[in-house]
C-alpha cells in the first residue's frame, strides 16, 4: 500500500504552491515597474527592480534585455554586456533578440562611433539610423541656379567636424504611433491616405521636437531634429548641383516623390492655378500623394526621400539670409524663432522647389499635409 498523504502534508504543498505563484506575480510586477522606470529615465531604480525580479525568474530573456538597457544608460557597460549575452543565451530568436545583437555589436566596438554608412536601430520601434561622415560643403545656391531664392545665399563653407546619425527615412506613422501609444504624442491626421510606412504628416515643429524628446527618454540616446546645415549636407551627399541625382530635372521620378502629370490632374482644382504657374516634372512616379518611405532610389549617403514626399522640420530659427549663419553645422538659435525652417520638398513640389538648397519656413505650430520630419542622433 502507498502511504496516504495527510492533511498536514497537503497544506504544506498548497502553501509552497501559493508561495511560488505569489513570487512569480511579484517578479512580473517588478518587471513591469522596471520598464516604466526606464521610460521615466530612472535607470538606477529600474535596474534594482529587474535585478530583484530576476532572482525569482532568472530565465526571462526580456527582463535581462531591459536590465541591460538600464545598465547601458548608466554607462555600466560590462554589466550591460553580461545581461545582453544572458538574454541571447535564453532566447536567441525572441522579440528582443535582434536589438540585443545590435547592442552587443556596439559594445564590442568599445562604444566608439559606428562605421560610416552603417545602420542601426536603438529599439524595435525606433527609426533606422545611418551614420553620416564628417566633412565640408558649400551651403546655399549660386546666383545662377534656376529657381533660386535670395534666402539661399550667400553661399558659405560649413564644416561638419564629427560624424553623426541621420534617419534613413522620414518618420513614419508606425514610428509616430509608437509615441502615441506611450501617451507622449498626439495622433496625426493622415488625410485618408493611410498610415503604416507612409511618412507622418500634419505634425508641427513643436510636435516633432516632442517626438525626439520621447525617443531620447526611451533609448537613453540624444535624438533631435537635424540642423539646417546638417540637413543640406546630408541631402547633397557630396554633390553641389540643384539636385543630388544630377542636372536633369526629369530624372526626379527615380529618386523622389514629386509633382508629376497625375498629381496635376488630381489636384488642379484644389491648388488652383499653381500648376499652371509652376509646371510639374515631365515624368511619372506613379503616385499622387505621399509614398511609402524608401520607394525611390537613395542618395549617395544611403538616405531616402531627402527631396520629395514631405517637407521636413529642422531645428533652426528663421533668418532671411545666411549672413552670420553658423559655419560649424549647428542649428541657428537666433533670428525669428517663432518660425522654424522646413527643408526638402513635398509630393506636390515642382522643379524649382525640389532643389537641395530650397528653404521654407512656417510658424512652429503649423501643420500641413505636405509636412513631416526626420531625426538625427549624436554618436558616442
C-alpha positions as CSV (number, residue, x, y, z in Angstrom):
1,X,0.0,0.0,0.0
2,X,1.1,3.5,-0.8
3,X,1.3,5.7,2.3
4,X,-1.5,8.2,2.3
5,X,-0.9,11.9,2.2
6,X,-2.0,13.5,5.4
7,X,-3.9,16.8,5.7
8,X,-0.8,18.5,7.0
9,X,1.3,17.4,4.0
10,X,-1.4,18.7,1.6
11,X,-1.4,22.1,3.4
12,X,2.4,22.2,3.1
13,X,2.2,21.5,-0.7
14,X,-0.5,24.1,-1.2
15,X,1.4,26.7,0.8
16,X,4.5,26.0,-1.3
17,X,2.4,26.4,-4.5
18,X,0.9,29.6,-3.3
19,X,4.3,30.9,-2.4
20,X,5.6,30.1,-5.9
21,X,2.7,31.8,-7.6
22,X,3.0,34.8,-5.3
23,X,6.7,35.1,-6.1
24,X,6.1,34.8,-9.8
25,X,3.4,37.6,-9.6
26,X,5.8,39.7,-7.6
27,X,8.5,39.2,-10.2
28,X,6.2,40.3,-13.1
29,X,5.2,43.3,-11.1
30,X,8.9,44.2,-10.6
31,X,9.5,43.8,-14.4
32,X,6.5,46.0,-15.2
33,X,7.6,48.7,-12.8
34,X,11.2,48.4,-14.0
35,X,10.0,49.0,-17.6
36,X,8.0,52.1,-16.5
37,X,11.1,53.4,-14.6
38,X,13.2,53.1,-17.8
39,X,10.6,55.1,-19.7
40,X,10.7,57.7,-17.0
41,X,14.5,57.9,-17.1
42,X,15.0,56.5,-13.6
43,X,17.6,53.9,-14.6
44,X,19.1,53.1,-11.2
45,X,15.6,52.3,-9.8
46,X,14.8,50.3,-12.9
47,X,17.9,48.2,-12.6
48,X,17.1,47.4,-9.0
49,X,13.6,46.2,-10.0
50,X,14.8,44.0,-12.7
51,X,17.6,42.5,-10.5
52,X,15.0,41.7,-7.9
53,X,12.6,40.1,-10.3
54,X,15.3,38.0,-12.0
55,X,16.2,36.4,-8.7
56,X,12.7,34.8,-9.0
57,X,12.6,34.4,-12.8
58,X,16.2,34.1,-13.9
59,X,15.3,32.8,-17.4
60,X,13.3,35.7,-18.5
61,X,15.1,36.9,-21.7
62,X,13.2,40.2,-21.9
63,X,13.9,41.1,-18.3
64,X,17.7,40.5,-18.9
65,X,17.5,42.7,-22.0
66,X,15.8,45.6,-20.2
67,X,18.1,45.3,-17.3
68,X,21.0,45.6,-19.8
69,X,19.3,48.7,-21.3
70,X,19.2,50.3,-17.8
71,X,22.9,49.5,-17.2
72,X,23.8,50.7,-20.7
73,X,22.1,54.1,-19.9
74,X,24.1,54.1,-16.6
75,X,27.3,53.6,-18.6
76,X,27.9,50.3,-16.7
77,X,28.9,48.6,-20.0
78,X,30.3,45.4,-18.5
79,X,27.1,44.7,-16.7
80,X,25.0,45.6,-19.7
81,X,27.0,43.2,-21.9
82,X,26.6,40.4,-19.5
83,X,22.8,40.7,-19.4
84,X,22.6,41.1,-23.2
85,X,24.5,37.9,-23.6
86,X,22.3,36.2,-21.0
87,X,19.2,37.3,-22.9
88,X,20.5,35.8,-26.1
89,X,21.5,32.5,-24.3
90,X,18.0,32.1,-23.0
91,X,16.2,33.0,-26.3
92,X,18.2,33.7,-29.5
93,X,15.1,34.2,-31.6
94,X,12.8,36.2,-29.3
95,X,11.2,39.6,-29.7
96,X,14.3,41.4,-28.3
97,X,17.0,39.2,-29.9
98,X,17.8,41.5,-32.9
99,X,18.0,44.5,-30.7
100,X,20.2,42.6,-28.3
101,X,22.6,41.6,-31.1
102,X,22.9,45.2,-32.3
103,X,23.7,46.4,-28.7
104,X,26.4,43.7,-28.4
105,X,27.9,44.7,-31.7
106,X,28.0,48.3,-30.5
107,X,29.5,47.3,-27.2
108,X,32.1,45.1,-28.8
109,X,33.5,48.2,-30.6
110,X,34.0,49.8,-27.2
111,X,31.1,52.1,-27.7
112,X,33.0,54.1,-30.3
113,X,31.4,55.6,-33.4
114,X,29.9,53.1,-35.8
115,X,31.4,52.8,-39.2
116,X,30.3,55.5,-41.7
117,X,27.5,54.1,-43.8
118,X,26.4,51.6,-41.2
119,X,22.8,51.3,-40.0
120,X,21.4,50.7,-36.5
121,X,18.2,50.9,-34.5
122,X,18.1,51.8,-30.8
123,X,14.8,49.9,-30.2
124,X,12.3,47.8,-32.1
125,X,10.0,50.7,-32.8
126,X,12.8,53.3,-33.3
127,X,13.7,54.7,-36.7
128,X,16.6,53.2,-38.7
129,X,19.6,55.4,-38.5
130,X,22.5,55.8,-41.0
131,X,26.0,57.0,-39.9
132,X,26.9,60.1,-42.0
133,X,30.6,61.1,-42.3
134,X,32.2,64.3,-41.2
135,X,33.0,66.7,-44.0
136,X,32.8,70.2,-45.5
137,X,30.4,71.6,-48.1
138,X,29.2,74.8,-49.6
139,X,25.8,75.6,-48.2
140,X,23.3,77.6,-50.3
141,X,23.0,78.1,-54.1
142,X,24.9,80.2,-56.6
143,X,23.1,83.2,-58.2
144,X,22.9,81.3,-61.5
145,X,20.9,78.4,-60.2
146,X,17.4,78.2,-61.8
147,X,14.6,78.7,-59.3
148,X,17.0,80.3,-56.7
149,X,15.6,82.5,-54.0
150,X,17.5,85.3,-52.2
151,X,17.3,83.5,-48.9
152,X,19.6,80.7,-50.2
153,X,22.6,83.0,-50.0
154,X,25.3,84.0,-49.6
155,X,26.9,80.6,-50.2
156,X,29.3,79.7,-47.4
157,X,31.6,76.9,-46.3
158,X,30.3,74.7,-43.5
159,X,32.5,72.3,-41.6
160,X,30.8,69.2,-40.1
161,X,33.5,68.1,-37.7
162,X,32.1,64.8,-36.5
163,X,30.1,62.0,-38.0
164,X,26.5,61.8,-36.8
165,X,23.5,59.6,-37.5
166,X,20.5,60.6,-39.6
167,X,17.2,58.8,-40.1
168,X,17.4,56.6,-43.2
169,X,13.7,57.5,-43.8
170,X,11.3,60.2,-42.8
171,X,9.5,59.3,-39.6
172,X,6.6,57.0,-40.5
173,X,3.1,56.7,-39.0
174,X,4.2,53.4,-37.4
175,X,7.0,55.1,-35.6
176,X,4.9,58.1,-34.7
177,X,2.1,55.9,-33.4
178,X,4.6,54.1,-31.0
179,X,5.0,57.5,-29.4
180,X,1.2,57.9,-29.4
181,X,0.8,54.6,-27.7
182,X,3.1,55.8,-24.9
183,X,0.9,58.9,-24.5
184,X,3.8,61.1,-25.4
185,X,2.5,62.2,-28.9
186,X,-0.9,63.1,-30.2
187,X,-2.5,61.2,-33.2
188,X,-1.7,62.7,-36.6
189,X,-4.3,63.2,-39.3
190,X,-3.5,61.0,-42.4
191,X,-5.9,62.7,-44.9
192,X,-7.4,59.3,-45.6
193,X,-4.2,58.2,-47.4
194,X,-3.3,55.5,-44.9
195,X,-0.6,55.2,-42.2
196,X,1.9,52.3,-41.6
197,X,5.1,53.0,-43.5
198,X,3.8,56.3,-45.1
199,X,5.6,59.4,-43.7
200,X,3.7,61.0,-40.8
201,X,2.1,64.3,-41.9
202,X,0.2,67.2,-40.2
203,X,2.8,67.5,-37.4
204,X,4.1,70.8,-36.2
205,X,7.6,71.7,-35.3
206,X,6.8,71.5,-31.6
207,X,5.3,68.1,-32.0
208,X,8.3,66.9,-33.9
209,X,10.6,68.1,-31.1
210,X,8.3,66.3,-28.7
211,X,8.8,63.1,-30.6
212,X,12.6,63.4,-30.3
213,X,12.3,64.1,-26.6
214,X,10.3,60.9,-26.2
215,X,12.8,59.0,-28.2
216,X,15.7,60.3,-26.1
217,X,13.9,59.3,-22.9
218,X,13.0,55.9,-24.3
219,X,16.5,55.0,-25.5
220,X,18.9,57.0,-23.4
221,X,20.4,58.3,-26.6
222,X,20.3,62.0,-27.6
223,X,17.9,62.4,-30.5
224,X,17.0,65.7,-32.1
225,X,15.9,67.3,-35.3
226,X,18.7,68.0,-37.8
227,X,20.1,71.4,-38.1
228,X,19.5,73.2,-41.4
229,X,23.2,72.8,-42.3
230,X,23.2,69.1,-41.4
231,X,20.1,68.6,-43.5
232,X,21.6,70.2,-46.6
233,X,24.9,68.4,-46.1
234,X,23.0,65.0,-45.8
235,X,20.7,65.8,-48.7
236,X,23.5,66.8,-51.1
237,X,25.6,63.8,-50.1
238,X,28.7,65.2,-51.8
239,X,27.0,66.9,-54.7
240,X,26.9,70.6,-55.4
241,X,24.2,70.9,-58.1
242,X,20.5,71.7,-57.8
243,X,19.5,68.1,-57.4
244,X,21.5,65.2,-55.8
245,X,20.7,62.9,-58.8
246,X,22.4,65.2,-61.4
247,X,21.5,68.1,-63.6
248,X,18.5,66.6,-65.4
249,X,15.2,67.5,-63.6
250,X,13.2,64.8,-65.1
251,X,15.3,62.0,-63.5
252,X,13.5,63.1,-60.3
253,X,10.9,60.3,-60.6
254,X,13.7,57.7,-60.0
255,X,14.7,59.4,-56.7
256,X,11.8,61.4,-55.3
257,X,8.1,61.5,-55.0
258,X,7.4,64.8,-56.8
259,X,4.6,66.7,-58.6
260,X,4.0,64.9,-61.9
261,X,1.2,65.0,-64.5
262,X,-1.0,62.7,-62.5
263,X,-0.6,64.9,-59.4
264,X,-1.7,67.9,-61.5
265,X,-4.7,66.1,-62.9
266,X,-5.9,65.0,-59.5
267,X,-5.3,68.3,-57.6
268,X,-5.6,71.0,-60.2
269,X,-8.9,72.2,-58.7
270,X,-7.6,72.1,-55.1
271,X,-4.4,74.0,-55.9
272,X,-6.0,76.5,-58.3
273,X,-3.5,77.8,-61.0
274,X,-0.4,76.7,-59.0
275,X,0.4,74.0,-61.6
276,X,-0.1,76.5,-64.5
277,X,2.4,78.9,-63.0
278,X,4.7,76.0,-61.8
279,X,4.7,73.1,-64.3
280,X,5.3,69.7,-62.8
281,X,8.1,67.4,-63.6
282,X,7.8,65.7,-67.0
283,X,8.0,62.2,-65.6
284,X,5.6,59.9,-63.8
285,X,6.5,58.4,-60.4
286,X,3.2,56.6,-60.2
287,X,2.0,58.3,-57.0
288,X,-0.3,61.3,-56.4
289,X,0.2,61.9,-52.7
290,X,2.7,60.6,-50.1
291,X,4.6,57.5,-50.9
292,X,5.8,54.6,-48.6
293,X,9.2,55.6,-47.4
294,X,12.1,54.1,-49.4
295,X,10.0,53.7,-52.6
296,X,12.6,55.6,-54.6
297,X,16.4,55.4,-55.0
298,X,18.6,56.8,-52.1
299,X,21.2,59.4,-52.4
300,X,25.0,58.6,-52.0
301,X,24.7,58.6,-48.2
302,X,22.0,55.9,-48.3
303,X,19.2,58.3,-47.3
304,X,15.8,58.1,-48.9
305,X,13.3,60.9,-49.7
306,X,15.6,63.7,-48.8
307,X,13.9,65.5,-51.7
308,X,10.2,64.9,-52.3
309,X,7.5,63.1,-50.3
310,X,7.2,65.6,-47.4
311,X,9.0,68.7,-46.3
312,X,11.0,68.2,-43.1
313,X,11.2,70.4,-40.0
314,X,14.8,71.3,-38.9
315,X,15.9,72.9,-35.7
316,X,16.9,76.4,-36.8
317,X,15.1,79.7,-36.2
318,X,14.3,81.6,-39.4
319,X,16.7,84.2,-40.9
320,X,16.2,85.9,-44.2
321,X,19.7,85.1,-45.5
322,X,22.8,83.2,-44.4
323,X,24.6,86.3,-43.4
324,X,26.0,85.5,-39.9
325,X,24.9,81.8,-40.1
326,X,26.9,79.2,-38.0
327,X,29.6,77.6,-40.0
328,X,30.1,74.5,-37.8
329,X,26.9,72.7,-38.7
330,X,25.0,73.7,-35.6
331,X,21.4,75.0,-35.6
332,X,20.9,78.8,-35.8
333,X,19.4,79.6,-32.4
334,X,18.8,83.3,-33.1
335,X,16.6,85.2,-35.5
336,X,12.8,84.8,-35.8
337,X,12.3,81.8,-33.5
338,X,8.5,81.9,-33.8
339,X,9.2,80.5,-37.3
340,X,11.2,77.3,-38.0
341,X,12.9,76.1,-41.1
342,X,11.4,73.4,-43.4
343,X,13.8,71.7,-45.8
344,X,13.3,69.3,-48.7
345,X,10.1,69.4,-50.7
346,X,6.8,67.7,-50.8
347,X,4.9,65.3,-53.1
348,X,3.4,68.4,-54.8
349,X,6.7,70.2,-55.4
350,X,7.7,71.2,-58.9
351,X,11.3,71.5,-60.2
352,X,12.1,75.0,-58.8
353,X,11.0,73.9,-55.3
354,X,12.6,70.5,-55.4
355,X,16.2,71.7,-55.2
356,X,18.7,70.8,-52.4
357,X,19.2,74.4,-51.5
358,X,15.5,75.3,-51.3
359,X,14.4,76.8,-48.0
360,X,10.9,77.1,-46.5
361,X,9.7,78.3,-43.1
362,X,6.5,78.5,-41.1
363,X,5.2,79.1,-37.6
364,X,6.3,76.4,-35.2
365,X,2.7,75.4,-34.5
366,X,1.9,75.0,-38.2
367,X,0.6,71.6,-39.5
368,X,0.0,70.6,-43.1
369,X,-0.4,67.5,-45.3
370,X,3.0,68.1,-47.0
371,X,5.0,68.4,-43.8
372,X,6.8,65.7,-41.7
373,X,10.3,65.3,-40.4
374,X,13.3,63.0,-39.8
375,X,15.6,62.8,-36.9
376,X,19.3,62.9,-36.1
377,X,21.3,61.4,-33.2
378,X,24.7,62.2,-31.8
379,X,27.2,59.3,-31.8
380,X,29.5,58.4,-28.8
